[in-house]
Amino acid sequence: MAEISYKKVALGGTFDHFHDGHKSLLRKAAEVTSGELIVGVTGAELLNNKKYAELIQPFDVRAKSAKDYLQSLKDSVHYRIVELHEPNGPTTEEEDVEAIVVTSETRKGGESINQIRQSKGWRALDIVEAAIVENQADLKWAIMDWCAIEHRQSQRLQTKFNFIERT
């Protein structure tokens, strides 16, 4: 069965330390896009409340990772990478967006966007769900990433305490 194709599709994410889950999300979005794909990459102000925000790669690095992967996918898809300064991005600013690509973890965000669009009298977006990558190798890397973050954080705390003790 052929998948539905949309002229304008959106998705968003942090895209930190680009991995197979990001690839899966972008690949799914490219598969359902016949025109423009808008990729929202979380901006700094949205990261303020994120745990270990100081360890997240800079916007330019994260946006370049998404761009590089998109360039390897499908030439016929025109994509636009935007910095997200608020969670909804262009989906509540551009009426002609037709679909949003989410995961099971982010579906509620897509539903919230649809409520805002409908309050404006706009058509709700079709919600396309990309599979979450859950294989052992990805799980291993995710755990290793988390352990590395925890280790770096504990080193920073230790350095702060050593500094306080010496002064």
C-alpha positions in Angstrom: 0.0 0.0 0.0 1.4 3.4 -1.0 1.9 5.9 1.7 0.1 9.3 1.5 2.3 12.2 0.4 2.0 15.7 1.6 3.1 19.0 0.0 4.3 20.5 3.3 5.3 18.5 6.4 6.9 19.6 9.7 8.7 17.9 12.5 10.8 19.1 15.4 13.4 17.9 17.9 16.6 18.7 19.7 18.7 16.5 17.5 21.5 16.3 20.1 24.3 13.8 19.4 22.6 12.7 16.2 21.7 9.0 16.2 19.6 6.3 14.6 16.4 7.6 16.2 16.9 10.9 14.6 17.6 9.2 11.2 14.4 7.2 11.5 12.3 10.4 12.2 13.8 12.3 9.3 13.6 9.3 6.9 9.9 8.9 7.7 9.3 12.6 7.2 11.1 12.5 3.8 9.1 9.5 2.7 5.8 11.3 3.2 6.9 14.7 1.8 6.4 15.6 -1.8 7.2 19.3 -1.5 8.7 21.1 1.5 9.9 19.5 4.8 10.3 21.9 7.7 12.7 20.6 10.3 12.5 22.6 13.6 15.6 22.3 15.7 15.3 23.3 19.4 16.8 26.7 20.1 18.7 27.7 23.2 15.8 29.3 25.1 13.8 26.0 24.9 16.7 24.1 26.4 16.9 26.2 29.6 14.7 23.8 31.6 16.2 20.6 30.1 18.2 18.4 32.4 22.0 18.9 31.6 21.2 21.6 29.1 24.8 22.8 29.3 26.0 19.5 27.8 23.7 19.8 24.7 25.6 20.5 21.5 25.3 24.0 20.1 22.4 24.7 17.7 24.7 25.0 14.6 26.1 21.5 15.2 22.7 19.9 15.7 21.2 21.7 12.7 24.2 20.7 10.5 23.7 17.0 11.6 20.1 17.1 10.5 20.9 18.9 7.2 23.7 16.5 6.4 21.5 13.5 6.9 18.6 15.0 4.9 21.0 15.7 2.0 21.8 12.0 1.8 18.1 11.0 1.6 16.0 12.2 -1.2 16.8 14.9 -3.8 13.2 15.8 -4.6 12.4 16.9 -1.0 13.1 20.6 -0.4 13.8 21.1 3.3 14.0 24.1 5.5 15.7 24.0 8.9 14.4 26.5 11.4 15.4 27.3 14.9 12.6 26.7 17.3 12.1 29.6 19.8 8.8 28.2 21.0 7.6 24.6 20.9 5.1 24.8 18.0 7.3 26.6 15.5 5.9 27.1 12.0 3.0 24.6 12.5 0.9 27.3 14.2 2.3 30.1 12.0 1.9 28.6 8.5 -1.6 27.5 7.6 -0.5 25.4 4.6 1.4 22.8 6.6 -0.4 19.5 6.0 1.2 17.0 8.4 3.5 16.6 11.3 5.8 13.7 11.9 6.0 12.5 15.6 7.0 9.5 17.6 4.7 7.8 20.2 6.6 10.0 22.8 5.8 13.3 21.0 2.3 12.5 19.7 0.7 14.7 22.5 2.7 17.7 21.2 1.2 17.1 17.7 -2.3 16.9 19.2 -1.7 20.2 21.1 -0.6 21.9 17.9 -3.8 20.7 16.2 -5.9 22.3 19.0 -4.2 25.6 18.4 -4.7 25.3 14.6 -8.3 24.4 15.0 -8.8 27.4 17.3 -7.6 29.6 14.5 -10.1 27.9 12.1 -7.3 26.0 10.3 -7.3 22.4 9.3 -5.8 20.0 11.7 -2.5 18.4 10.7 -2.4 14.8 9.8 -0.2 13.1 12.4 2.3 10.7 11.0 4.0 8.5 13.6 7.6 7.3 13.0 8.7 4.2 14.7 11.0 4.6 17.7 14.3 2.8 17.1 14.7 0.2 19.9 17.4 -2.2 19.1 20.2 -3.3 21.4 22.9 -1.3 19.8 20.9 1.9 20.1 20.0 1.1 23.7 23.7 0.5 24.4 24.7 3.8 22.9 21.9 5.7 24.7 23.0 4.2 28.0 26.6 5.0 27.3 25.6 8.6 26.4 23.7 8.9 29.7 26.6 7.5 31.7 29.0 10.0 30.0 26.7 12.9 30.8 26.3 11.7 34.4 30.1 11.4 34.7 30.8 14.8 33.2 28.2 16.3 35.6 29.7 14.7 38.6 33.2 15.9 37.5 31.9 19.5 37.3 30.3 19.2 40.7 33.5 17.8 42.2 35.5 20.7 40.7 33.0 23.2 42.2 33.3 21.5 45.6 37.1 21.4 45.5 37.1 25.1 44.6 34.7 25.9 47.5 36.8 23.9 50.0 40.0 25.7 48.9 38.7 29.2 49.2 
